[in-house]
Amino acid sequence: MKRLIFVFFIAFLITGCSDDPTTAIVGEWAGVDVPQDMKFNSDGTVEMNDRKHGTYHGEYTITGKGELKCNFERLSRPVEMTVSISGSKMVMESKSKRKEKYKRK
């Protein structure tokens, strides 16, 4: 019985240490190494404020594995990235391995 409790405790610690991107992404993010801010809403809408090109509105979907897909009104193709979130930090990585870092506002 003690072993079973220990296994559940370890499983809880492991899952509690990483943020589920499907819920953790909701909120406002400031670009650290990119000139843009992102706002992800719980209703699946997204707003990107690019400091050079203005504001983009759209919709997003994200899986539990952190696969993000954004469809912006002003862009002809969806933006697809892999997202990892830890506390107040988010890293978005493109398929070409380009990384963008953000911090929670």
N, CA, C and O atoms as a GROMACS GRO file, in nm:
protein
  420
    1MET      N    1   0.083  -0.119   0.000
    1MET     CA    2   0.000   0.000   0.000
    1MET      C    3   0.087   0.126   0.000
    1MET      O    4   0.058   0.222  -0.071
    2LYS      N    5   0.194   0.125   0.080
    2LYS     CA    6   0.284   0.240   0.084
    2LYS      C    7   0.347   0.264  -0.052
    2LYS      O    8   0.364   0.379  -0.094
    3ARG      N    9   0.381   0.156  -0.120
    3ARG     CA   10   0.443   0.168  -0.253
    3ARG      C   11   0.345   0.232  -0.351
    3ARG      O   12   0.386   0.316  -0.432
    4LEU      N   13   0.219   0.196  -0.346
    4LEU     CA   14   0.117   0.252  -0.434
    4LEU      C   15   0.100   0.402  -0.408
    4LEU      O   16   0.091   0.481  -0.503
    5ILE      N   17   0.096   0.440  -0.284
    5ILE     CA   18   0.085   0.583  -0.249
    5ILE      C   19   0.209   0.658  -0.300
    5ILE      O   20   0.197   0.769  -0.352
    6PHE      N   21   0.326   0.598  -0.284
    6PHE     CA   22   0.450   0.661  -0.332
    6PHE      C   23   0.446   0.681  -0.483
    6PHE      O   24   0.486   0.786  -0.532
    7VAL      N   25   0.398   0.582  -0.557
    7VAL     CA   26   0.389   0.592  -0.703
    7VAL      C   27   0.294   0.706  -0.741
    7VAL      O   28   0.327   0.785  -0.830
    8PHE      N   29   0.177   0.715  -0.677
    8PHE     CA   30   0.083   0.824  -0.706
    8PHE      C   31   0.144   0.960  -0.672
    8PHE      O   32   0.122   1.057  -0.745
    9PHE      N   33   0.218   0.968  -0.564
    9PHE     CA   34   0.282   1.093  -0.524
    9PHE      C   35   0.384   1.138  -0.629
    9PHE      O   36   0.386   1.255  -0.667
   10ILE      N   37   0.466   1.045  -0.677
   10ILE     CA   38   0.565   1.077  -0.780
   10ILE      C   39   0.495   1.120  -0.909
   10ILE      O   40   0.537   1.217  -0.973
   11ALA      N   41   0.390   1.050  -0.947
   11ALA     CA   42   0.316   1.086  -1.069
   11ALA      C   43   0.257   1.227  -1.054
   11ALA      O   44   0.258   1.304  -1.150
   12PHE      N   45   0.206   1.260  -0.938
   12PHE     CA   46   0.152   1.394  -0.913
   12PHE      C   47   0.261   1.499  -0.924
   12PHE      O   48   0.238   1.605  -0.984
   13LEU      N   49   0.377   1.473  -0.869
   13LEU     CA   50   0.487   1.569  -0.878
   13LEU      C   51   0.530   1.592  -1.022
   13LEU      O   52   0.555   1.706  -1.062
   14ILE      N   53   0.540   1.487  -1.099
   14ILE     CA   54   0.584   1.499  -1.238
   14ILE      C   55   0.483   1.579  -1.319
   14ILE      O   56   0.522   1.670  -1.393
   15THR      N   57   0.355   1.549  -1.306
   15THR     CA   58   0.255   1.621  -1.384
   15THR      C   59   0.235   1.762  -1.330
   15THR      O   60   0.198   1.850  -1.406
   16GLY      N   61   0.258   1.785  -1.204
   16GLY     CA   62   0.241   1.918  -1.147
   16GLY      C   63   0.353   2.014  -1.182
   16GLY      O   64   0.336   2.135  -1.167
   17CYS      N   65   0.465   1.964  -1.228
   17CYS     CA   66   0.580   2.049  -1.258
   17CYS      C   67   0.575   2.110  -1.398
   17CYS      O   68   0.644   2.208  -1.424
   18SER      N   69   0.496   2.054  -1.487
   18SER     CA   70   0.487   2.110  -1.621
   18SER      C   71   0.347   2.165  -1.642
   18SER      O   72   0.249   2.104  -1.600
   19ASP      N   73   0.338   2.280  -1.707
   19ASP     CA   74   0.210   2.344  -1.729
   19ASP      C   75   0.142   2.286  -1.852
   19ASP      O   76   0.205   2.267  -1.956
   20ASP      N   77   0.012   2.256  -1.840
   20ASP     CA   78  -0.066   2.209  -1.953
   20ASP      C   79  -0.087   2.327  -2.047
   20ASP      O   80  -0.154   2.423  -2.009
   21PRO      N   81  -0.032   2.322  -2.168
   21PRO     CA   82  -0.040   2.438  -2.257
   21PRO      C   83  -0.181   2.476  -2.297
   21PRO      O   84  -0.205   2.592  -2.332
   22THR      N   85  -0.276   2.383  -2.293
   22THR     CA   86  -0.412   2.416  -2.337
   22THR      C   87  -0.479   2.517  -2.245
   22THR      O   88  -0.565   2.593  -2.289
   23THR      N   89  -0.440   2.520  -2.118
   23THR     CA   90  -0.496   2.619  -2.026
   23THR      C   91  -0.393   2.726  -1.988
   23THR      O   92  -0.429   2.841  -1.965
   24ALA      N   93  -0.266   2.687  -1.981
   24ALA     CA   94  -0.163   2.782  -1.938
   24ALA      C   95  -0.138   2.893  -2.039
   24ALA      O   96  -0.087   2.999  -2.003
   25ILE      N   97  -0.174   2.871  -2.165
   25ILE     CA   98  -0.148   2.972  -2.268
   25ILE      C   99  -0.241   3.093  -2.255
   25ILE      O  100  -0.208   3.201  -2.303
   26VAL      N  101  -0.356   3.075  -2.192
   26VAL     CA  102  -0.454   3.182  -2.181
   26VAL      C  103  -0.396   3.298  -2.100
   26VAL      O  104  -0.347   3.280  -1.989
   27GLY      N  105  -0.403   3.418  -2.158
   27GLY     CA  106  -0.352   3.538  -2.093
   27GLY      C  107  -0.270   3.622  -2.189
   27GLY      O  108  -0.268   3.598  -2.309
   28GLU      N  109  -0.202   3.720  -2.132
   28GLU     CA  110  -0.122   3.812  -2.213
   28GLU      C  111   0.026   3.783  -2.196
   28GLU      O  112   0.075   3.757  -2.086
   29TRP      N  113   0.098   3.787  -2.310
   29TRP     CA  114   0.240   3.754  -2.315
   29TRP      C  115   0.316   3.865  -2.386
   29TRP      O  116   0.276   3.912  -2.492
   30ALA      N  117   0.428   3.906  -2.327
   30ALA     CA  118   0.515   4.008  -2.386
   30ALA      C  119   0.635   3.940  -2.450
   30ALA      O  120   0.699   3.854  -2.388
   31GLY      N  121   0.666   3.978  -2.573
   31GLY     CA  122   0.780   3.923  -2.641
   31GLY      C  123   0.910   3.963  -2.574
   31GLY      O  124   0.931   4.081  -2.546
   32VAL      N  125   0.998   3.867  -2.548
   32VAL     CA  126   1.128   3.894  -2.488
   32VAL      C  127   1.232   3.922  -2.596
   32VAL      O  128   1.309   4.017  -2.586
   33ASP      N  129   1.233   3.838  -2.697
   33ASP     CA  130   1.331   3.853  -2.805
   33ASP      C  131   1.265   3.877  -2.941
   33ASP      O  132   1.331   3.868  -3.045
   34VAL      N  133   1.137   3.907  -2.939
   34VAL     CA  134   1.063   3.940  -3.061
   34VAL      C  135   0.982   4.067  -3.034
   34VAL      O  136   0.936   4.088  -2.922
   35PRO      N  137   0.963   4.152  -3.137
   35PRO     CA  138   0.892   4.278  -3.115
   35PRO      C  139   0.740   4.263  -3.125
   35PRO      O  140   0.674   4.330  -3.204
   36GLN      N  141   0.686   4.173  -3.044
   36GLN     CA  142   0.541   4.153  -3.047
   36GLN      C  143   0.491   4.100  -2.914
   36GLN      O  144   0.564   4.039  -2.837
   37ASP      N  145   0.363   4.126  -2.890
   37ASP     CA  146   0.294   4.075  -2.773
   37ASP      C  147   0.179   3.988  -2.821
   37ASP      O  148   0.125   4.010  -2.929
   38MET      N  149   0.142   3.890  -2.740
   38MET     CA  150   0.035   3.797  -2.775
   38MET      C  151  -0.069   3.796  -2.664
   38MET      O  152  -0.036   3.808  -2.546
   39LYS      N  153  -0.195   3.783  -2.703
   39LYS     CA  154  -0.303   3.766  -2.606
   39LYS      C  155  -0.389   3.649  -2.652
   39LYS      O  156  -0.453   3.654  -2.757
   40PHE      N  157  -0.391   3.543  -2.571
   40PHE     CA  158  -0.470   3.425  -2.598
   40PHE      C  159  -0.590   3.425  -2.504
   40PHE      O  160  -0.574   3.430  -2.382
   41ASN      N  161  -0.710   3.419  -2.561
   41ASN     CA  162  -0.833   3.418  -2.482
   41ASN      C  163  -0.886   3.276  -2.468
   41ASN      O  164  -0.859   3.190  -2.552
   42SER      N  165  -0.961   3.252  -2.361
   42SER     CA  166  -1.014   3.117  -2.334
   42SER      C  167  -1.116   3.073  -2.438
   42SER      O  168  -1.145   2.954  -2.448
   43ASP      N  169  -1.171   3.167  -2.516
   43ASP     CA  170  -1.271   3.130  -2.618
   43ASP      C  171  -1.206   3.090  -2.751
   43ASP      O  172  -1.276   3.068  -2.849
   44GLY      N  173  -1.072   3.081  -2.756
   44GLY     CA  174  -1.003   3.039  -2.876
   44GLY      C  175  -0.964   3.152  -2.970
   44GLY      O  176  -0.919   3.127  -3.081
   45THR      N  177  -0.982   3.276  -2.926
   45THR     CA  178  -0.939   3.389  -3.008
   45THR      C  179  -0.801   3.434  -2.963
   45THR      O  180  -0.762   3.416  -2.847
   46VAL      N  181  -0.728   3.494  -3.057
   46VAL     CA  182  -0.592   3.539  -3.029
   46VAL      C  183  -0.571   3.676  -3.091
   46VAL      O  184  -0.629   3.709  -3.195
   47GLU      N  185  -0.488   3.756  -3.027
   47GLU     CA  186  -0.451   3.888  -3.079
   47GLU      C  187  -0.300   3.900  -3.071
   47GLU      O  188  -0.240   3.878  -2.965
   48MET      N  189  -0.239   3.934  -3.183
   48MET     CA  190  -0.095   3.956  -3.186
   48MET      C  191  -0.071   4.103  -3.218
   48MET      O  192  -0.117   4.153  -3.321
   49ASN      N  193   0.000   4.171  -3.131
   49ASN     CA  194   0.035   4.311  -3.153
   49ASN      C  195   0.181   4.317  -3.194
   49ASN      O  196   0.271   4.312  -3.109
   50ASP      N  197   0.204   4.327  -3.324
   50ASP     CA  198   0.338   4.338  -3.378
   50ASP      C  199   0.377   4.486  -3.377
   50ASP      O  200   0.307   4.568  -3.437
   51ARG      N  201   0.484   4.521  -3.310
   51ARG     CA  202   0.523   4.661  -3.293
   51ARG      C  203   0.562   4.728  -3.424
   51ARG      O  204   0.569   4.851  -3.430
   52LYS      N  205   0.588   4.650  -3.529
   52LYS     CA  206   0.624   4.706  -3.659
   52LYS      C  207   0.506   4.708  -3.757
   52LYS      O  208   0.494   4.800  -3.837
   53HIS      N  209   0.419   4.605  -3.750
   53HIS     CA  210   0.317   4.587  -3.852
   53HIS      C  211   0.174   4.597  -3.801
   53HIS      O  212   0.080   4.576  -3.879
   54GLY      N  213   0.155   4.629  -3.675
   54GLY     CA  214   0.019   4.647  -3.625
   54GLY      C  215  -0.039   4.523  -3.558
   54GLY      O  216   0.033   4.430  -3.522
   55THR      N  217  -0.170   4.525  -3.542
   55THR     CA  218  -0.241   4.421  -3.469
   55THR      C  219  -0.306   4.321  -3.563
   55THR      O  220  -0.366   4.358  -3.665
   56TYR      N  221  -0.293   4.195  -3.528
   56TYR     CA  222  -0.353   4.085  -3.604
   56TYR      C  223  -0.453   4.014  -3.512
   56TYR      O  224  -0.421   3.986  -3.396
   57HIS      N  225  -0.570   3.985  -3.562
   57HIS     CA  226  -0.672   3.911  -3.487
   57HIS      C  227  -0.694   3.776  -3.552
   57HIS      O  228  -0.679   3.762  -3.674
   58GLY      N  229  -0.728   3.677  -3.472
   58GLY     CA  230  -0.753   3.545  -3.530
   58GLY      C  231  -0.805   3.446  -3.427
   58GLY      O  232  -0.852   3.484  -3.319
   59GLU      N  233  -0.793   3.320  -3.462
   59GLU     CA  234  -0.835   3.210  -3.376
   59GLU      C  235  -0.720   3.112  -3.362
   59GLU      O  236  -0.634   3.102  -3.450
   60TYR      N  237  -0.720   3.039  -3.251
   60TYR     CA  238  -0.613   2.942  -3.229
   60TYR      C  239  -0.669   2.811  -3.174
   60TYR      O  240  -0.776   2.807  -3.114
   61THR      N  241  -0.593   2.706  -3.197
   61THR     CA  242  -0.617   2.577  -3.133
   61THR      C  243  -0.483   2.530  -3.079
   61THR      O  244  -0.377   2.561  -3.134
   62ILE      N  245  -0.489   2.455  -2.970
   62ILE     CA  246  -0.366   2.401  -2.911
   62ILE      C  247  -0.396   2.264  -2.852
   62ILE      O  248  -0.501   2.244  -2.791
   63THR      N  249  -0.303   2.173  -2.870
   63THR     CA  250  -0.319   2.038  -2.815
   63THR      C  251  -0.245   2.029  -2.682
   63THR      O  252  -0.169   2.118  -2.645
   64GLY      N  253  -0.269   1.920  -2.611
   64GLY     CA  254  -0.199   1.896  -2.485
   64GLY      C  255  -0.050   1.875  -2.504
   64GLY      O  256   0.027   1.885  -2.408
   65LYS      N  257  -0.009   1.847  -2.628
   65LYS     CA  258   0.134   1.830  -2.658
   65LYS      C  259   0.198   1.963  -2.696
   65LYS      O  260   0.317   1.968  -2.726
   66GLY      N  261   0.119   2.072  -2.694
   66GLY     CA  262   0.175   2.204  -2.722
   66GLY      C  263   0.182   2.240  -2.869
   66GLY      O  264   0.256   2.330  -2.907
   67GLU      N  265   0.105   2.172  -2.952
   67GLU     CA  266   0.102   2.204  -3.095
   67GLU      C  267   0.001   2.316  -3.117
   67GLU      O  268  -0.120   2.295  -3.106
   68LEU      N  269   0.051   2.435  -3.149
   68LEU     CA  270  -0.031   2.556  -3.163
   68LEU      C  271  -0.052   2.588  -3.310
   68LEU      O  272   0.040   2.581  -3.390
   69LYS      N  273  -0.176   2.623  -3.343
   69LYS     CA  274  -0.209   2.664  -3.479
   69LYS      C  275  -0.294   2.791  -3.469
   69LYS      O  276  -0.401   2.791  -3.409
   70CYS      N  277  -0.243   2.899  -3.529
   70CYS     CA  278  -0.314   3.028  -3.528
   70CYS      C  279  -0.354   3.065  -3.670
   70CYS      O  280  -0.272   3.058  -3.762
   71ASN      N  281  -0.478   3.103  -3.687
   71ASN     CA  282  -0.528   3.153  -3.816
   71ASN      C  283  -0.559   3.301  -3.798
   71ASN      O  284  -0.658   3.337  -3.734
   72PHE      N  285  -0.474   3.386  -3.854
   72PHE     CA  286  -0.492   3.530  -3.843
   72PHE      C  287  -0.562   3.584  -3.968
   72PHE      O  288  -0.537   3.537  -4.079
   73GLU      N  289  -0.649   3.682  -3.949
   73GLU     CA  290  -0.725   3.740  -4.059
   73GLU      C  291  -0.636   3.796  -4.170
   73GLU      O  292  -0.669   3.782  -4.287
   74ARG      N  293  -0.527   3.858  -4.135
   74ARG     CA  294  -0.441   3.926  -4.232
   74ARG      C  295  -0.335   3.838  -4.296
   74ARG      O  296  -0.258   3.885  -4.380
   75LEU      N  297  -0.328   3.712  -4.258
   75LEU     CA  298  -0.227   3.622  -4.312
   75LEU      C  299  -0.293   3.514  -4.397
   75LEU      O  300  -0.402   3.466  -4.363
   76SER      N  301  -0.229   3.476  -4.505
   76SER     CA  302  -0.288   3.377  -4.596
   76SER      C  303  -0.274   3.234  -4.547
   76SER      O  304  -0.351   3.147  -4.588
   77ARG      N  305  -0.177   3.207  -4.460
   77ARG     CA  306  -0.154   3.072  -4.408
   77ARG      C  307  -0.161   3.072  -4.256
   77ARG      O  308  -0.135   3.173  -4.191
   78PRO      N  309  -0.197   2.957  -4.199
   78PRO     CA  310  -0.192   2.947  -4.053
   78PRO      C  311  -0.048   2.948  -4.002
   78PRO      O  312   0.044   2.904  -4.072
   79VAL      N  313  -0.030   2.997  -3.883
   79VAL     CA  314   0.100   2.994  -3.816
   79VAL      C  315   0.099   2.871  -3.726
   79VAL      O  316   0.011   2.856  -3.641
   80GLU      N  317   0.196   2.784  -3.745
   80GLU     CA  318   0.204   2.661  -3.665
   80GLU      C  319   0.335   2.659  -3.587
   80GLU      O  320   0.443   2.676  -3.644
   81MET      N  321   0.323   2.639  -3.456
   81MET     CA  322   0.437   2.641  -3.366
   81MET      C  323   0.420   2.531  -3.261
   81MET      O  324   0.310   2.479  -3.241
   82THR      N  325   0.528   2.496  -3.196
   82THR     CA  326   0.524   2.411  -3.078
   82THR      C  327   0.548   2.502  -2.958
   82THR      O  328   0.642   2.582  -2.958
   83VAL      N  329   0.463   2.488  -2.858
   83VAL     CA  330   0.468   2.577  -2.742
   83VAL      C  331   0.505   2.499  -2.617
   83VAL      O  332   0.454   2.390  -2.593
   84SER      N  333   0.596   2.557  -2.538
   84SER     CA  334   0.623   2.503  -2.404
   84SER      C  335   0.610   2.617  -2.305
   84SER      O  336   0.660   2.727  -2.328
   85ILE      N  337   0.541   2.589  -2.194
   85ILE     CA  338   0.515   2.691  -2.094
   85ILE      C  339   0.560   2.639  -1.959
   85ILE      O  340   0.528   2.526  -1.920
   86SER      N  341   0.634   2.724  -1.889
   86SER     CA  342   0.678   2.691  -1.754
   86SER      C  343   0.663   2.817  -1.669
   86SER      O  344   0.739   2.912  -1.683
   87GLY      N  345   0.564   2.815  -1.582
   87GLY     CA  346   0.539   2.932  -1.498
   87GLY      C  347   0.503   3.053  -1.581
   87GLY      O  348   0.404   3.052  -1.653
   88SER      N  349   0.584   3.158  -1.572
   88SER     CA  350   0.557   3.282  -1.645
   88SER      C  351   0.638   3.295  -1.773
   88SER      O  352   0.649   3.403  -1.830
   89LYS      N  353   0.694   3.184  -1.819
   89LYS     CA  354   0.775   3.186  -1.942
   89LYS      C  355   0.714   3.094  -2.048
   89LYS      O  356   0.666   2.985  -2.017
   90MET      N  357   0.716   3.142  -2.172
   90MET     CA  358   0.667   3.063  -2.283
   90MET      C  359   0.768   3.068  -2.396
   90MET      O  360   0.824   3.174  -2.426
   91VAL      N  361   0.792   2.954  -2.458
   91VAL     CA  362   0.878   2.946  -2.575
   91VAL      C  363   0.796   2.887  -2.689
   91VAL      O  364   0.735   2.781  -2.674
   92MET      N  365   0.796   2.957  -2.802
   92MET     CA  366   0.729   2.908  -2.921
   92MET      C  367   0.836   2.874  -3.023
   92MET      O  368   0.925   2.954  -3.050
   93GLU      N  369   0.828   2.752  -3.080
   93GLU     CA  370   0.929   2.708  -3.176
   93GLU      C  371   0.862   2.670  -3.308
   93GLU      O  372   0.767   2.593  -3.310
   94SER      N  373   0.915   2.726  -3.417
   94SER     CA  374   0.860   2.696  -3.549
   94SER      C  375   0.914   2.562  -3.599
   94SER      O  376   1.004   2.504  -3.540
   95LYS      N  377   0.857   2.515  -3.708
   95LYS     CA  378   0.904   2.390  -3.768
   95LYS      C  379   1.048   2.402  -3.816
   95LYS      O  380   1.119   2.302  -3.826
   96SER      N  381   1.091   2.526  -3.847
   96SER     CA  382   1.230   2.548  -3.890
   96SER      C  383   1.324   2.568  -3.770
   96SER      O  384   1.440   2.607  -3.787
   97LYS      N  385   1.273   2.541  -3.649
   97LYS     CA  386   1.349   2.547  -3.524
   97LYS      C  387   1.380   2.689  -3.476
   97LYS      O  388   1.466   2.707  -3.389
   98ARG      N  389   1.313   2.791  -3.530
   98ARG     CA  390   1.330   2.927  -3.481
   98ARG      C  391   1.247   2.943  -3.354
   98ARG      O  392   1.129   2.909  -3.351
   99LYS      N  393   1.310   2.995  -3.249
   99LYS     CA  394   1.242   3.009  -3.120
   99LYS      C  395   1.209   3.154  -3.090
   99LYS      O  396   1.285   3.245  -3.122
  100GLU      N  397   1.090   3.173  -3.028
  100GLU     CA  398   1.048   3.304  -2.980
  100GLU      C  399   1.018   3.289  -2.831
  100GLU      O  400   0.949   3.196  -2.789
  101LYS      N  401   1.072   3.382  -2.752
  101LYS     CA  402   1.052   3.376  -2.607
  101LYS      C  403   0.957   3.487  -2.562
  101LYS      O  404   0.962   3.599  -2.611
  102TYR      N  405   0.869   3.451  -2.467
  102TYR     CA  406   0.770   3.543  -2.412
  102TYR      C  407   0.768   3.531  -2.261
  102TYR      O  408   0.807   3.429  -2.204
  103LYS      N  409   0.721   3.638  -2.196
  103LYS     CA  410   0.697   3.631  -2.052
  103LYS      C  411   0.556   3.680  -2.026
  103LYS      O  412   0.505   3.767  -2.097
  104ARG      N  413   0.494   3.623  -1.924
  104ARG     CA  414   0.356   3.660  -1.891
  104ARG      C  415   0.352   3.803  -1.840
  104ARG      O  416   0.435   3.844  -1.759
  105LYS      N  417   0.254   3.879  -1.887
  105LYS     CA  418   0.238   4.019  -1.843
  105LYS      C  419   0.173   4.024  -1.707
  105LYS      O  420   0.151   4.132  -1.653
   0.00000   0.00000   0.00000
